[in-house]
Amino acid sequence: MQLFYDSNFNAIDERIQVGAEESRHIAKVLRKQIGDNVSITNGKGLLVEGILRSNHPKKCEIEVLKRKQSNSPKTYLHIAIAPTKANDRFEWFLEKSTEIGIQEITPLLCDHSERKVIKWERYQKVLLSAMKQSLNTFLPKLNNLTPFIDFVNSSLDTNKLIAHCENEPKESLSKILSSSNTILIGPEGDFSSDEIQLALSKDFKAVSLSESRLRTETAGIVACHTTNLIQSL
């Protein structure tokens, strides 16, 4: 199944006017013809199956035949993570975490960050592509690059966790997850001692993701997979 995306439709619409970018993909790239079956999601759990009634490259139209609203995941996962110096490694994290299942991502600007600027639009396209490829109907929320101190001071989640590499007591992530979780993951070089102490003073709990020392993007994937595995039990 080829899955398309448009955020501007809901469960009561009988016809869907597809945005320009996806319309071009439908009409010009894939050369879909009037009468073809198509599937589309709004990124909020709604999947629609329908018939292509117009294949105009700027405004395709779909007649709705069937719709299915998926339930939200049992566990809400928000990972706040420092983008890696190598951009392709961070994009790999974005892609794979979307395939596995994640609800929200905040790129963090930390004391040891080597990447201090991000291309939000490019990252958003990676998420969209991964959602469609994996036939997922929930698009993760991608926030702007946020300074560590601002994020820690404003986080309101009741289960706030920080994964760091310092030799201090930590709890296993799998044993401390709740229905809503915020997990901090640092840059190459880890969080600074000041950042760790600030997070702990703001009621973040130190967690261990593995016996091994993990790369930033690997740590993000382990946190994502562990959360989804525990959720499925």
Salt bridges, closest charged atoms under 4 A:
GLU14 OE2 - ARG67 NH2 3.88
GLU22 OE1 - LYS132 NZ 3.08
GLU49 OE1 - LYS66 NZ 3.50
GLU61 OE1 - ARG15 NH1 2.66
GLU63 OE1 - ARG15 NH2 3.93
GLU63 OE1 - ARG53 NE 2.54
GLU91 OE2 - ARG122 NE 2.37
GLU95 OE1 - LYS96 NZ 3.07
GLU99 OE2 - LYS96 NZ 3.60
GLU104 OE1 - HIS78 ND1 3.75
GLU114 OE1 - LYS85 NZ 3.88
GLU188 OE2 - ARG89 NH2 3.49
GLU217 OE2 - ARG89 NE 2.86
